[in-house]
Amino acid sequence: MEPNELKRIIQAIIYVADEPVTVDQLREVFPEVAIEALMPALEEAGAEFNQAQSALEIRAIAGGYRMSTRPEYHEWIRAYLKTKPSARLSLAALETLSVVAYKQPVTVPEILAIRGVKSTAAIKTLLEKKLITPRGRKHVVGRPMLYGTSKEFLVHFGLNDLNDLPTLEEFEELTKEKDEG
């Protein structure tokens, strides 16, 4: 298969996919293409698409590749969509999700110790929205459930992995800029 055709097909697959497309999925689609040819084609497909300076881009998200809108347009997109109330999270749920994201795996008592308030309702909401997932039980008295973020969390927030989360220092800078602006 010609490299340009392979790149165009990869772009088309990423466009129609409901979930981020992984390299393993592409290998299943192109069993005759060596990984040494597939990886550069995938990288070039993303780079060429992103050079077009359109409102869309191909990004590495949640261990795969996904077509999404560029971050600089999110404010207008949000205004257009007028986010559905069911998609919103309460402040308690957002705080709980932040604790889980930064401290995972974490138990409900550990979340309580950090937040200072019970988080069982927030945990239930986050589980229903599939933003967190049970990760087993802690090996202590009572064996409390451990929670961590899910793949849906990465997709929802446009992250490739947890290393993409801002550090606490970066977060402080962002909040200072927002308060000054």
CORGITA-V684632 format. One record per backbone hydrogen bond with DSSP energy under -1.0 kcal/mol. CO is the residue of the C=O (numbers start at 1). NH is the residue of the N-H. Records with the same first field share a line. If there is no record, write none. Layout:
CO->NH  NH
//
This chain:
2->6
3->7
4->8
5->9
6->10
7->11
8->12
9->13
10->14
11->15
12->16
13->17
21->65
22->26
23->27
24->28
25->29
26->30
30->33
34->37  38
35->39
37->41
38->42
39->43
40->44
41->45
42->46
43->47
44->48
45->49
46->50
47->51
50->53
55->70
57->68
59->66
61->64
64->61
65->21
66->59
68->57
70->73
71->74
73->77
74->78
75->79
76->80
77->81
78->82
84->87
85->88
90->94
91->95
92->96
93->97
94->98
95->99
96->100
97->101
98->102
99->103
100->104
106->147
107->111
108->112
109->113
110->114
111->115
112->116
119->123
120->124
121->125
122->126
123->127
124->128
125->129
126->131  132
127->130
131->150
133->148
136->146
138->140
140->143
144->138
146->135
147->106
148->133
150->154
151->155
152->156
153->157
154->159
159->62
161->164
162->165
167->171
168->172
169->173
170->174
171->175
172->176
173->177
174->178
175->179
176->180
177->181
//
